[in-house]
């Protein structure tokens, strides 16, 4: 077959390449995609003065006791809406999780949940002491092998009234950890109540100074940003400042966390209607989601302060609400949330494991068909295959699905899943394990 004469010359290609060079650099540097590493399913916040090395185990025991008082994990799973068959699948996995690793991500709170002034006439000295004690207890937990996989602090925000106190707490905590032997691999630092891009710029400067002074490698200290103010969603000039953060933070931001109650209160939503599912909350989270799509920055939903305590009826209603909200967040692409009480742990894992186990059979079938180039009921494109692989990989990483199940149903190992889900980061040839 005779091909038509080419129209585009070498000069045309070079001109187009030159015109799109800035776009190419932006896409390569600003939108690297997700790293494929484990993301915790939740973050637990505890006041700094209540943190002990054994706290995670204590919460696990309390969670199991609460579920036991409700008739056991399987019955609780049915109470919150799972079918008997799915509840039977999920229950042993949740019980194992609560015994072995009840808290995935622990935040030692020096902000809203911490009141140094209530304990002493010298709150500055009290907070200094509590910071050092918290760092020492983290070191003890690490040495004993009982630290949570992710752990860190939330310090006070960078508004004028609390800025220097927040910086001092940050400095003391990181310095003490280095002094006592080093930083946890899963160290997380949380900057709350961010209102402007400049506050994030100040945080970037602060962690750079810490790295330099403490002899840490450049880039070792990342941080989360809490989205708790409307000014970060829509700025004074009508722009979306949150969308600038990934490109103004030198790759330091690891996650955006939605703050349910501060954000709701700032919009003057009545306390009775402040919720993770309020329309105002959904709007803010949709903007967050758009702002960080493709950047590798992760998202976390907020919390519900309706706790499973009180009489049997009160506990069951709170568990139903919590499980439903966890499921709602997962369905909307928020794979992490906050938990405020040990009794929320059973429904965190029940809802999370049910989400992945319900979706696993169909996702596995579609992945197998895609990898083996088999025509099935759904003809998936590479982008959909990546999403399917990412879904299954998250299920494996959180304990809802076993690697052996994935291999049996798809022929894919966990490494294969990672390559399929994140091809830009792992460009090796894809294919099923042999």
C-alpha positions as CSV (number, residue, x, y, z in Angstrom):
1,X,0.0,0.0,0.0
2,X,1.4,3.4,-1.0
3,X,1.7,5.8,1.9
4,X,0.9,9.5,1.4
5,X,3.8,12.0,1.3
6,X,4.7,13.2,4.8
7,X,3.6,16.7,5.7
8,X,5.4,17.2,9.0
9,X,9.1,17.9,8.6
10,X,11.8,17.4,11.1
11,X,11.6,21.1,11.8
12,X,7.9,20.8,12.5
13,X,8.5,18.1,15.1
14,X,11.2,20.2,16.7
15,X,9.0,23.3,16.8
16,X,6.2,21.4,18.5
17,X,8.6,19.7,20.9
18,X,10.0,23.1,21.9
19,X,6.6,24.6,22.3
20,X,5.6,21.8,24.6
21,X,8.8,21.5,26.6
22,X,7.4,23.3,29.6
23,X,4.3,21.0,29.5
24,X,6.5,17.9,29.4
25,X,8.5,19.1,32.4
26,X,5.4,19.9,34.4
27,X,3.8,16.5,33.7
28,X,7.1,14.6,34.5
29,X,7.9,16.5,37.7
30,X,4.5,17.7,38.9
31,X,2.4,14.6,38.3
32,X,4.6,11.5,39.0
33,X,1.6,9.4,40.1
34,X,1.2,7.4,43.3
35,X,4.2,5.7,44.7
36,X,2.5,2.4,45.2
37,X,3.7,2.2,48.8
38,X,1.3,1.3,51.7
39,X,-1.1,4.0,52.7
40,X,-2.6,3.6,56.2
41,X,-6.4,3.1,56.3
42,X,-6.7,5.5,59.2
43,X,-5.0,7.9,61.5
44,X,-5.7,7.8,65.2
45,X,-5.2,11.1,67.1
46,X,-4.3,11.0,70.9
47,X,-3.5,13.9,73.2
48,X,0.3,14.0,73.6
49,X,0.2,13.6,77.4
50,X,-1.8,10.4,77.0
51,X,0.5,8.6,74.6
52,X,2.4,5.6,75.9
53,X,4.4,2.9,74.0
54,X,1.7,0.4,74.7
55,X,-1.2,2.6,73.6
56,X,-1.9,0.7,70.3
57,X,-2.1,-2.7,72.1
58,X,-4.4,-1.2,74.7
59,X,-6.7,0.2,72.0
60,X,-6.7,-3.2,70.4
61,X,-7.8,-4.9,73.6
62,X,-10.5,-2.3,74.2
63,X,-11.7,-2.7,70.6
64,X,-12.0,-6.5,70.9
65,X,-13.7,-6.2,74.3
66,X,-16.3,-3.8,72.9
67,X,-17.0,-6.0,69.9
68,X,-17.2,-9.0,72.2
69,X,-19.8,-7.2,74.4
70,X,-21.8,-6.7,71.2
71,X,-21.8,-10.4,70.5
72,X,-18.5,-10.7,68.6
73,X,-17.0,-9.2,65.5
74,X,-19.1,-11.3,63.1
75,X,-22.4,-10.3,64.8
76,X,-21.2,-6.6,64.8
77,X,-20.4,-6.9,61.1
78,X,-24.0,-8.1,60.5
79,X,-25.4,-5.3,62.7
80,X,-23.7,-2.7,60.5
81,X,-25.1,-4.2,57.3
82,X,-22.9,-7.0,56.0
83,X,-24.5,-10.2,54.8
84,X,-23.9,-13.3,57.0
85,X,-21.6,-14.7,54.3
86,X,-19.4,-11.6,54.0
87,X,-19.4,-11.1,57.8
88,X,-18.0,-14.6,58.2
89,X,-15.3,-13.8,55.7
90,X,-14.3,-10.5,57.3
91,X,-14.6,-11.3,61.0
92,X,-11.5,-13.5,61.4
93,X,-9.4,-11.0,59.5
94,X,-10.6,-8.1,61.6
95,X,-9.9,-10.1,64.8
96,X,-6.4,-10.8,63.7
97,X,-5.8,-7.2,62.8
98,X,-7.0,-5.9,66.1
99,X,-4.7,-8.4,67.9
100,X,-1.6,-7.8,65.8
101,X,-1.8,-4.2,64.5
102,X,-4.9,-2.3,65.8
103,X,-3.5,1.1,64.9
104,X,-1.8,1.7,61.5
105,X,-1.0,5.4,61.9
106,X,-0.8,7.2,65.2
107,X,-0.6,11.0,65.6
108,X,0.5,12.4,68.9
109,X,-1.5,15.6,69.2
110,X,0.0,18.9,70.4
111,X,-2.8,20.9,68.9
112,X,-6.6,20.7,69.5
113,X,-6.5,17.6,71.6
114,X,-3.7,18.9,73.9
115,X,-4.1,21.4,76.8
116,X,-0.8,22.1,78.5
117,X,-2.2,25.1,80.3
118,X,-4.7,23.0,82.2
119,X,-1.9,21.1,83.9
120,X,0.5,23.9,84.8
121,X,1.0,27.5,85.4
122,X,3.8,27.4,82.8
123,X,2.3,25.8,79.7
124,X,5.5,26.5,77.6
125,X,7.7,24.4,79.9
126,X,5.0,21.8,80.2
127,X,4.7,21.4,76.5
128,X,8.5,21.2,76.2
129,X,8.6,18.4,78.7
130,X,5.7,16.6,77.0
131,X,7.4,16.8,73.6
132,X,10.6,15.3,74.9
133,X,8.7,12.6,76.7
134,X,6.6,11.8,73.6
135,X,9.8,11.5,71.5
136,X,11.4,9.2,74.1
137,X,8.3,7.0,74.2
138,X,8.3,6.7,70.4
139,X,11.9,5.6,70.7
140,X,11.0,3.1,73.4
141,X,8.2,1.7,71.2
142,X,10.5,1.3,68.3
143,X,13.1,-0.5,70.4
144,X,10.5,-2.8,71.7
145,X,9.0,-3.5,68.3
146,X,5.6,-2.3,69.2
147,X,5.5,1.1,67.4
148,X,2.7,1.6,64.9
149,X,3.9,1.4,61.2
150,X,3.3,5.2,60.8
151,X,3.7,7.6,63.8
152,X,4.3,11.3,64.3
153,X,3.0,14.5,65.7
154,X,0.5,17.2,65.0
155,X,1.9,20.5,66.3
156,X,0.2,23.9,66.5
157,X,-0.6,25.8,63.3
158,X,1.4,28.6,61.7
159,X,-1.1,31.4,62.5
160,X,0.6,34.2,64.3
161,X,-0.6,33.4,67.8
162,X,0.7,29.8,67.8
163,X,3.4,29.8,65.1
164,X,6.5,29.9,67.3
165,X,5.1,27.3,69.7
166,X,4.4,25.0,66.8
167,X,7.9,25.4,65.4
168,X,9.5,24.8,68.8
169,X,7.4,21.6,69.3
170,X,8.4,20.4,65.8
171,X,12.1,21.2,66.4
172,X,12.2,19.5,69.9
173,X,10.4,16.3,68.7
174,X,12.6,15.7,65.6
175,X,15.8,16.7,67.3
176,X,15.1,14.4,70.3
177,X,14.4,11.5,68.0
178,X,17.6,12.0,66.1
179,X,19.5,12.3,69.5
180,X,17.9,9.1,70.7
181,X,19.0,7.1,67.7
182,X,17.1,8.1,64.6
183,X,13.8,8.8,63.0
184,X,11.1,6.2,62.5
185,X,10.8,5.0,58.9
186,X,7.1,5.9,59.0
187,X,7.5,9.3,60.6
188,X,4.7,11.7,59.8
189,X,4.5,15.4,60.6
190,X,1.1,17.2,60.4
191,X,0.7,20.9,59.8
192,X,-2.9,21.9,60.8
193,X,-5.2,24.8,59.9
194,X,-3.4,25.8,56.7
195,X,-4.9,28.9,55.1
196,X,-2.4,30.0,52.6
197,X,0.4,28.7,50.3
198,X,2.9,30.8,52.2
199,X,2.3,28.8,55.4
200,X,3.3,25.7,53.5
201,X,6.3,27.6,52.2
202,X,7.3,28.4,55.8
203,X,7.0,24.7,56.6
204,X,9.2,23.7,53.7
205,X,11.8,26.2,55.0
206,X,11.5,24.8,58.6
207,X,12.1,21.2,57.6
208,X,15.0,22.1,55.3
209,X,16.6,23.9,58.3
210,X,16.0,20.8,60.5
211,X,17.5,18.5,57.9
212,X,20.6,20.7,57.5
213,X,21.2,21.2,61.2
214,X,20.6,17.6,62.2
215,X,22.6,16.0,59.3
216,X,19.6,14.4,57.7
217,X,19.5,13.7,54.0
218,X,17.7,16.3,51.9
219,X,14.0,15.4,51.5
220,X,13.9,13.1,54.6
221,X,11.2,15.2,56.3
222,X,7.8,15.4,54.5
223,X,4.6,16.5,56.0
224,X,0.8,16.4,55.8
225,X,-1.4,19.4,55.3
226,X,-4.7,19.6,57.1
227,X,-7.4,21.3,55.1
228,X,-9.6,22.9,57.7
229,X,-10.1,26.5,56.4
230,X,-12.2,27.7,53.5
231,X,-9.4,30.0,52.5
232,X,-7.4,27.1,51.3
233,X,-10.2,25.9,49.0
234,X,-11.1,29.3,47.6
235,X,-8.6,32.1,48.1
236,X,-9.1,35.9,48.3
237,X,-8.3,36.2,44.6
238,X,-10.9,33.5,43.6
239,X,-8.2,30.9,42.9
240,X,-7.9,27.5,44.6
241,X,-4.7,27.7,46.7
242,X,-4.9,24.0,47.5
243,X,-4.1,23.3,43.9
244,X,-0.9,25.2,44.1
245,X,0.4,23.3,47.1
246,X,1.8,20.3,45.2
247,X,3.8,22.6,43.0
248,X,5.0,25.0,45.7
249,X,6.2,22.5,48.3
250,X,9.2,20.9,46.6
251,X,7.7,17.5,46.9
252,X,7.5,17.7,50.7
253,X,3.7,17.2,51.0
254,X,2.7,13.6,51.5
255,X,-1.0,13.9,52.1
256,X,-4.0,16.3,52.5
257,X,-6.3,15.6,55.5
258,X,-9.8,17.0,55.6
259,X,-10.7,18.5,59.0
260,X,-14.4,17.9,59.5
261,X,-15.2,20.1,62.4
262,X,-12.9,23.1,62.0
263,X,-13.9,23.4,58.4
264,X,-17.6,23.0,59.1
265,X,-17.5,25.5,62.0
266,X,-15.7,28.1,59.8
267,X,-18.7,28.0,57.4
268,X,-21.0,28.5,60.4
269,X,-22.7,25.1,59.9
270,X,-24.7,24.3,63.1
271,X,-22.9,21.7,65.3
272,X,-25.7,19.2,64.8
273,X,-25.2,19.2,61.1
274,X,-21.4,19.1,61.0
275,X,-20.5,15.9,59.2
276,X,-18.2,14.2,56.8
277,X,-21.1,13.9,54.4
278,X,-22.4,17.5,54.5
279,X,-22.6,19.0,51.0
280,X,-20.0,21.6,52.0
281,X,-17.6,18.8,53.1
282,X,-18.1,17.0,49.8
283,X,-17.4,20.1,47.8
284,X,-14.1,20.8,49.7
285,X,-13.0,17.2,49.3
286,X,-13.8,17.2,45.6
287,X,-11.6,20.2,45.2
288,X,-8.8,18.5,47.2
289,X,-9.2,15.4,45.0
290,X,-8.8,17.4,41.8
291,X,-6.0,19.5,43.2
292,X,-3.7,16.5,43.9
293,X,-4.8,14.1,41.1
294,X,-1.7,12.5,39.6
295,X,0.7,14.3,42.0
296,X,1.3,11.4,44.4
297,X,-0.1,13.3,47.3
298,X,-2.6,11.2,49.2
299,X,-6.0,12.0,50.7
300,X,-7.6,11.4,54.0
301,X,-11.2,12.0,55.0
302,X,-11.9,13.3,58.5
303,X,-13.7,11.9,61.5
304,X,-17.0,11.5,63.1
305,X,-17.3,12.5,66.8
306,X,-20.4,10.3,67.3
307,X,-18.6,7.6,69.4
308,X,-19.7,4.0,70.1
309,X,-20.2,4.4,73.8
310,X,-23.2,4.4,76.2
311,X,-25.9,1.8,76.2
312,X,-26.2,-1.0,73.7
313,X,-28.6,1.0,71.4
314,X,-26.3,4.0,71.4
315,X,-23.2,1.9,70.6
316,X,-24.9,0.1,67.7
317,X,-26.2,3.3,66.2
318,X,-22.7,4.9,66.4
319,X,-21.1,1.8,64.9
320,X,-23.6,1.8,62.0
321,X,-22.9,5.5,61.3
322,X,-19.1,5.0,61.5
323,X,-19.1,1.9,59.2
324,X,-21.4,3.7,56.7
325,X,-19.1,6.8,56.6
326,X,-16.0,4.7,56.2
327,X,-17.6,2.9,53.3
328,X,-18.8,6.2,51.8
329,X,-15.3,7.6,51.9
330,X,-13.8,4.5,50.3
331,X,-16.3,4.6,47.4
332,X,-15.3,8.2,46.8
333,X,-11.6,7.5,46.6
334,X,-10.6,8.6,50.1
335,X,-8.8,5.5,51.4
336,X,-7.9,6.9,54.8
337,X,-9.8,8.6,57.6
338,X,-9.5,9.6,61.2
339,X,-10.5,7.5,64.3
340,X,-10.9,9.1,67.7
341,X,-11.8,6.2,70.0
342,X,-10.8,2.6,70.4
343,X,-14.4,1.5,69.9
344,X,-14.2,2.8,66.3
345,X,-11.5,0.4,65.3
346,X,-13.8,-2.7,64.8
347,X,-16.0,-0.8,62.3
348,X,-13.0,0.8,60.6
349,X,-11.7,-2.6,59.7
350,X,-15.1,-4.3,59.1
351,X,-16.1,-1.6,56.6
352,X,-12.7,-1.4,55.0
353,X,-12.2,-5.2,54.6
354,X,-15.8,-5.6,53.3
355,X,-15.1,-3.0,50.7
356,X,-12.1,-4.8,49.3
357,X,-13.4,-8.3,49.7
358,X,-16.7,-7.5,48.0
359,X,-14.9,-6.0,45.0
360,X,-12.1,-8.5,44.8
361,X,-13.7,-11.3,42.8
362,X,-14.8,-9.2,39.9
363,X,-11.6,-7.1,39.9
364,X,-9.5,-10.3,39.9
365,X,-11.5,-11.7,37.0
366,X,-11.1,-8.5,35.0
367,X,-7.3,-8.4,35.8
368,X,-6.9,-12.0,34.7
369,X,-8.7,-11.3,31.4
370,X,-6.6,-8.2,30.8
371,X,-3.3,-9.8,31.5
372,X,-4.1,-13.0,29.5
373,X,-5.7,-10.9,26.7
374,X,-9.0,-12.8,27.1
375,X,-12.2,-11.2,26.0
376,X,-14.7,-11.0,28.8
377,X,-17.9,-9.2,29.6
378,X,-15.9,-6.0,30.2
379,X,-13.2,-4.9,27.8
380,X,-10.8,-3.0,30.0
381,X,-8.3,-0.3,28.8
382,X,-4.9,0.1,30.3
383,X,-6.1,3.0,32.6
384,X,-8.9,0.8,33.9
385,X,-6.5,-2.1,34.4
386,X,-4.2,0.2,36.4
387,X,-7.2,1.2,38.6
388,X,-8.2,-2.5,39.1
389,X,-4.6,-3.4,40.1
390,X,-4.4,-0.5,42.5
391,X,-7.6,-1.5,44.1
392,X,-6.5,-5.1,44.7
393,X,-3.0,-3.9,45.8
394,X,-4.6,-1.7,48.5
395,X,-6.6,-4.6,49.6
396,X,-3.5,-6.7,50.0
397,X,-1.6,-4.0,51.8
398,X,-4.3,-3.4,54.4
399,X,-4.8,-7.1,55.1
400,X,-8.3,-7.5,53.5
401,X,-7.0,-9.8,50.7
402,X,-4.2,-12.3,50.8
403,X,-1.4,-12.3,48.3
404,X,-2.0,-16.0,47.8
405,X,-5.6,-15.3,46.8
406,X,-4.5,-12.8,44.2
407,X,-2.0,-15.2,42.7
408,X,-4.5,-18.0,42.6
409,X,-7.2,-15.8,40.9
410,X,-5.1,-13.6,38.6
411,X,-1.7,-15.2,38.2
412,X,-0.2,-11.9,39.5
413,X,2.2,-11.6,42.4
414,X,2.2,-8.5,44.6
415,X,5.2,-7.2,42.6
416,X,3.3,-7.8,39.4
417,X,0.3,-5.9,40.8
418,X,2.6,-3.0,41.7
419,X,4.0,-2.9,38.2
420,X,0.6,-3.0,36.7
421,X,-0.9,-0.3,39.0
422,X,2.1,2.0,38.8
423,X,3.8,1.5,35.4
424,X,5.5,5.0,35.5
425,X,7.4,4.0,38.6
426,X,8.1,0.4,37.7
427,X,8.6,0.3,33.9
428,X,9.7,-3.3,33.7
429,X,7.7,-5.6,31.4
430,X,4.4,-6.6,32.8
431,X,3.0,-10.1,33.0
432,X,1.8,-12.9,35.2
433,X,4.1,-14.7,37.6
434,X,5.2,-18.2,36.5
